[in-house]
Amino acid sequence: MTRVHLRRWLLLGAAATCVMSAANATVVACGDPYSAAPDPPVDAAASDAGVDATPNDVDATPPDPCLHARVPLPPAVDDAPGDELPPFYIAVRTTRISNDTKTIRGFDLDGVCTCNADKTTAHGAVPSCLSPKPSCDLDGGVDNAVSVLASQVSPFFSLDTVPQRLIDTGRRTLLLEIGKYNGRRNDKEVAFGVALSDGIRVAGCPTSVENAAKGIWTPGWCGDDTWSFLPEAVVPATNQPLIQGLGFVNDGVLTLQLEGSLLVPFDESSVLPLSGTVMTATLTPLDDELKPRDPSMAPRTEREKRLFSFDNALLAGRIKATQLLAAIGTIDTSSGDAGPAYLCEQTSFSLARQGICEAVDLASTAALDFDPQAKCDSLSVGIGFSAFPVLPGDLHPTTIDPNPCAAGADGEPPDLGSDPPYRCTP
């Protein structure tokens, strides 16, 4: 994806994010992320039964037999409503798209436990969109088609190693700014910002190693790695992330929701644009030695005010099949000194395309769920990750090595024949 197309994605995502969702009353805004906002979102399913539903009410709706994997609720109390730490930054340190067969994490993104044997469940357990090959949900209605697919193709290539290599080399990651946080286990309103980083451009940790050819440093994860910002990912003339919003912390778990597109770094030439994004993470306070400290206590030093990590974190949402194809098509499958061998040029890519196109399980937005005419054109995704405290750097325009498989403005790579590789045939 070229810089121009990356900027277009960022602006579209920010524009879509700067709205109020009438469905869940979540407000996100551009500009000041610390301005006032309405009450946090309320889980509609949690209040569906109503206060009048009693065992003696013959008209009461029976409980849903499926235990939907829902987004956490806001806390009932705020542990320190008068306290507020200075804003701090956290960078994604590890990512995991595939999961083992025992634990595939995610959320019920469309509110239905598809294929549930008990048809008294919500929506009668029917799919939320039209698909020639319907996909059944995981336990609890969890939607995570990409994780299942990644595990299936792992013997051939790993979707995890590509984005992880970007982070480990200090080339690119996702930066999160946290503000308005009281530093305790429960906080009814936390501000956040999200931005793409173009790498570590100055040494911040003693163990960092310079790659002079690319002008980057490996992360040392000492709490002082300084990650730069892509100019397209911030509010013009500032270092404030372009995508901003509000969330909450309940019993130590941070929850953030976005209605617009969120760009997740994938490789040198592409990103994964997720929509309807939900992010949760255990927010762990650290001491000056970067060890977990008592979460019930306020920070003891100025440095501790910005030292927090994300553990057991999850980023869930929807990605169009065409956009996932465009991302994996740029993967370099070569080894040794033979030169690059991009996946979209390999004969095996047709199998990857078939697998992705058959795995679609959601419509592109929640607004189309259960629309009788809406076709499944997207895959649900749940990305496990961890994040660690860092420092914000300066703006740095990206430079991307030429890649013949990088998608153009029409979503297709140039000069690859008459069969468009990044489209699902009807």
N, C-alpha and C positions, 0 to 999 in steps of 0.2 A: 504494500500500500504506500503510495507516494505521500510526500509531505502535504500536498494540496488535498489529496483525498482524506488524509488523516485529519486535517483541519476541518474538512466538511463534516466528517463524522462527529468530531468534538462539538462543533457548533450545533449540529442537529440534536445531539444528545443533550446538550445544555439547554437548548430551547424547549425540548420536550420535558426536561426535568423541572424547569421553572414554572410549574403549574400546580394547582391544587387538585388532588384526586377526590372527587365527590364520593367515590366508593369507600375510601378509608380515611379521609380527612387528613392525610399526610401532606404536609406542606414542605416544599423545597424551593429555594430561591437562589437567584444569582446576586452577587454583591455581598452584602453583609450577612454572614452565616449566623450571627448572634442576635438577630432581631427577634421580636416577640412573634409567637405563632399560636394557633389554637391548640386545644388539648391533643395529646398523642392519639394515634389510631386505636380504635377499640375492635377487638376480634368479634365480628358479627356473630359467628357461630357460638361463641361463649354466651351470648345473650339471647339466642334464638328461642330458648325454652321459655323465657319470661318468668316474672316473679309469681304468676298465677298458676304455673304448671305444677300440679300436685298429683300424688298417686291416686287421689279420689276423683280427679278430673277425667271423665271418660273421653273427652275430646283432646286430651293432651297428646302431643306428638311423641311417639316412642323414641327412645334414644337411638342415635345413629350407631349401628353395629360396627362401623369402621372408626377406629381411633385416628382421625386425621392428624398428620404431622404438621401442626400449625406454627406460625411465627409466634414467638413469645409475646406475652402481654406486658404493658407498662407496669411499673411498680405501684403499689397502693400508697406508699409513703416515700418521701425524699429524706435521705439520712442527714443531709446538711444543706438545706435550701439556701442558706446565706453564704455558702462557700463556693469559690470558683477558681480553679487552677488556671494559670496562663495557658494559651493554646500550645499544643505539642504535636510532633509528627511521629508517625509510625510507617515503616516500609515493609511491604510483603517480603518475607524471607524464604519461605518454602511454599510450593504449590503441589497439589495432587489432584489430577482429574480422574484417574482410574482408582478403583477401590477393590479390596479383596471381596470375596464372596460372602463374608460374614457381616460386613458393615458397608452399606451403600447409603450415604447420608444425603439428606435433602429435605424439601418441604413439599406439601401438597399444594402445588401452584395453581391448580384449576378448581379446587374444592370438590373433587370427586375421586372416589376410590375405584378407578376403572377396573372392571372385571370382577368386582367383589361378588362372592357367591350369594350374599344376602341382598336382594334387590330393594329392601326397605331403606338402604343407605341413600345418601344424597344423590339426586339426579338418577336414581335407579342404576347406578354403577355404569352408565353408558359413557363413551368417550365424549370429550368436550369439543371435538372437531371431527371433520370427515377425513377418513384415511382408508386407502385400499387395503392396508394391513394394520389394523388397530393394535396398539401396544397396551399391555396390562401394566398397572402401576405396581410398585413395590409395596411392602407392608406399610400401613398407615397412609396409603395414597401417595407415597413419595414419588415425585417426578424427577428422574435423573437418567434420561435416555443416553446422554453423552458418556456418563460413567460406565454404564453397562456396555456401550459400544467400545469404549476405550479398553476395557478389560478383554473384550473379545478379540481385538486386533493387536493386543500387546505382544503376541508371539512374533508379529511381523514388524511393528514399529511402536514406539512408546510416545504417547501424547504428552507425557509428563516431563520427559527429558528436555524438550525444546524450550518451553518457558523457563524451566529451572536453570538452564544454561545461561540465559540472559541475566538472571539474578546473580548467579555465582560468579560471573565474570565482571559484574558491576556495570553491565550495559544498559539494562532497563528494568524497571519495576513499577509497582503501583504505590503511590504515596497517599497517606490518609492524614488529614489534620483533624484533631479532636479539640473542641473548645467548649466553654460553659460547663465543664465537668467538675463536680464537687470532689472527685477523688475517692468516693466511698462505694459501698456495695449497691446502693440504690440512688438513682438520679432520674427524675421525671423528664428532664429535657437536656439533651446533649447536642451540641452543634458539630457538624462534620463537613469536611471537604475532601474531594478525591481528585487526583491529578496523575497523569502519566509522567514518569521521570525519564530523562534521556541519559541517565547514568551518573556514576560518581566521577566528577571531573577534577576534584582536588583530594589529596590524601587527608583522611580524617582519623584513621586508626593506625597504630604502630605496625600491625600485621598486614596492612594493605599492600598489594603488589601492583606496580604500574604496568599497563600495557601501552607503551609509547606509540605504537602504530595506530591504535584506536583512540588514544587520548583519554583512557579510563583507568580507574583503580578498582581492584577487587574489594568487596566489602570485608571489613574486619569485625563487624558486629560488636563494637565496643561501646555503642551508644552514641558515637560521634561521627559515623559515616555521613557524609554530606551529599545527598542526592540532588541533582539538578532538576529543573522543570522544563518540560517542553513549552515553548512560548504559546502554542495553540491550546494548551491545557489550563491556562490561567486567565483570570480577568485581565484585560488589556491594561498595561502600565503598572501591574502589580504582580506579586507572587501569590495571590490568593487563588486557590483552585477554582476552576470554572464551574465545576459541579459541586453544589453545596446543599445541605439539608439539615434536618433535625432527627434525632433518635432518642433513645433512652437506655438506661442501665437497670436491669432487674436482677437482684441477687448475684451481682457480679458479671452478668451476661449483657454485653452491648448488642443492641439491635438497631440496624439502620435499614431504611427502605427508600428506593428510588423508583420513580415512574418512567423516567426517560432512559436513554441508552447509556451504558457504562462500558468504556473500552478497557479491556483487560489485555495486557501485553502477552503476545504469543511467541513471535520470533522477530528477527530483524526487519522483516518486510510486512508483517501483518499483525492485526489485533483481533480480539474476539469481542464483537459488540453484543452485550447482553441487555435485554429489556426486562422490565418488571423485576428489577433486582432486589434481592433481600440479602443482607449481610448480618451474621451473628458471630460473636466471638467472646470467649472468656477473657475479661480484661484483668490482667495480672499486674499489680503494682510491684516495682522492683526497687531494691536499695541501690546505694552507690556502687556496690560490687556486682550489680546486675543479677542479684539473687532475689527470688520472691520474698516480699515482706508482708507484714500483717495488713490485710486489706481494710480492717476496721480503724486503723490509725492514719492520721494525716501525715503527709510527707515531712521528714525531719530536716531535709536540706533543700536548697534551691534546685539542685540537680534532680533530686528525687521527684520534684513536681512534674517533670516531663518523662520520667522513666516508667513506661508501661509497655507490656507486650500483649499480643493477641495469641491465645492458645485455643485449640479445638475450634478454629474458625471455619466458617462456611460461607461461600458466596454462591447464591442460587438465582436462576433466572431462565430466560428463554433466548435461544440463538437460532436465527434462520438457517436452514440447511444450506442455502447458497453461500452464506457468510462463513459457515464452518468449512465448507469445501474450499472457499477462497483462501482461508487461513492455512489449512493443512497442505494445500497444493504447493505452498512456498517452502515446505520442509526440504532441507538438503539431506538426501539419503546416502550421500557418498561417504566413503571411508578411505583414509590414506591420502595420497597425493594425486589421485586420479582426476581431481577437479570436481566441481559441484554436479550433483545429479538431483534435480528438483523433482518432487513427487508428481506434480501435474504432468510431467513429461514421461513418466514411467507407465508401463502397461498395467501395473498393479493399481494405478489410480482409479481405473474403472470399477474395480472391486470395492475400493474405499467409497467411491461415489454411490454405488448400489447400496452398500451398508448404511450410509448416512441417510440416503433418500428413503430407505425403508424404515428407518428408525424414528421418523417424525412422529411426535405424539401430542403437540400443542399447536394452537394458533399463535401468530406472532405477538399478539397482545391479549391481555385478559379481557379487554373490551369485546373481543370476538368469541370468547368462550361460550359455547352452547348456542351460538348463532347457527341456525339450521343450514346456512349456505357456506359457512366458514370451513375451509379446508385446512388440514394440518400441514403447515409449511415450516415448522420450527421444531427444535429438539430442546427438551428440558435439560438443564445442566446444574450440577452441584460441584463446586470446586473447593476442596479442603485446602486450607492454607494456615500459615503462621506469620506473625509480623513482629518487628522489633523496633525499639526506639532509635530514631535517627535525627539528623539536623537538616533543615531545608537549605538548598543551595540556590544558585543563580539560575537565570534562564539560559537554556542552551539549545539552539536549533539542531534538529536531528539531521544526520547524514545516513542515507540508506544505500547499501551496496546494490547494484543492479540485479534484478531477479526477473527472469522472463516469465515467471508464473505469478508475479504480483498482479492483482486485479486492478483494472483501470476504472474509469468513471462508470462504465456499463456493467461492472462486476465481473468482467471476463479478462483473462490475460490476452495479450496481443499475439496474433499470428500462430495460433495453435490449431488451425484447421476449422472445418465446418461444424464439428460436434462440440458445442459449448461445454467445457468440462465442469463448470460451476453451476450448472442447472440440473434440476431433477426433471426428467421427461415425464409427461403425463402417464 
